[in-house]
Amino acid sequence: MKAILKRLADFVAGIIVLPCIFLYWIFLLLFGEDRAVQWISQRSSRWGGVMGEYLRRAVLRNVLEYVGSDVVISFGTIFSHRQVRIESGVYIGAYCVIGRANIGCDTLIADGVIIPSGRYQHKFERIDIPIKEQAGKLETIHIGRDCWIGSRAVILADIGDGCVISAGATVKEVTGNYEILAGNPAKVVKRRANQ
């Protein structure tokens, strides 16, 4: 019965957000993909409560590359690019900022986590032109399945399956599977048991 009610709520949310999706397509034509994604992401991030979660998921399913089933995207979380895949069972806490990312199934992301589009979004080597005019390189960050990322962590590199990232850690290097990392820059402090 609970599964049927969830599907019904998803269906109703999909209908309710149709005007927002229509506005998204207008913004897309007028301002381009990134600006349109940012606009609708910021707008939907303000919807509170459980209904807000359903509405936000319905909107983002029409905007991001893929949003699986039973995904929770909490209040205040925004996306800056369309190139995001969120697999089933993912939980994303409040006030996260996510660039290009692939997030594996059953991963938990705590409040305030930042996942920019890689370490090299901005170049700054030249001093004769402003940093904002120096071409950077956008990368997609891959986060494995069944990970737990603590509050305020910054993820700048890929994370393997089953990893635990401590609160406040900054991941700058690719991790293996089932590692527990802490610190800035994040270092492996332990491996999860039974691996």
Buried (B, 14 or more C-beta within 10 A) or exposed (E): EEEEEEEEBBEBBBEBBEEBBEBBEEBBEEEEEBEBBBBBBEBBBEBEEEEBBBBBBBBBBBBBEBBBBBBBBBBBBBBBBBBBBBBBBBBBBBBBBBBBBBBBBBBBBBBBBBBBBBBEBEEEEEEEEEEEEEEBEBBBBBBBBBBBBBBBBBBBBBBBBBBBBBBBBBBEEEBBBBBBBBEEEBEBEEBEEEE
